[in-house]
Amino acid sequence: EKAFDSAAKSGKVKPEQRASFFGLVGVVNARLAYERFEKLFSGPRWEALKAKGAQVQRPLWASTGTKNP
């Protein structure tokens, strides 16, 4: 994540680093999304909804990349 921070701040990513940089960005985004998911489905508000029958909507992880260029 330090590499991500420094590259993002400098605005410079070398062409040979692009693939790994985008992969890192994807992992960081997934972690942030999952943290948000955990926060939404925990705590007193969620427990009250759960007691009334609410169910967890699990995140769907899917690739949006081209499968057959």
KOLKERO-653895 format. One record per residue (C-alpha): x, y, z. Coordinates in steps of 0.05 Angstrom, whole numbers, plus 5000, padded with zeros to 4 digits. Example, Ala and Ser with C-alpha at 12.3 -4.5 7.8 and 13.67 -1.06 7.14 Angstrom:
524649105156/527349795143/
//
This chain:
500050005000/505950475010/507650384936/500550564919/500751194962/507251454934/505451304862/498651614869/501452244902/506852334850/502052214792/507451794759/506751054743/511650754694/508550344637/511849704662/508649824731/501649944706/499149224711/501549134783/499149824802/492149684776/492149014811/494049364876/488549884866/483549314856/485648974920/485349624960/478349774932/475949074949/478549155021/475049825028/468549535000/468748955048/470149415107/463949805088/459949165082/462048945152/460349625180/453349625149/451648935173/453749015246/451849425306/445349585341/441649835279/443149195241/441548755301/434649085307/433348955233/435748245239/431148125298/425348315251/427547815199/432448215156/437747805120/444747985099/445648175026/452547875013/457348244966/458047954897/465247964872/465447954797/470448134743/468548674694/474548574649/474248354576/474047594573/475447514498/479248114470/
//
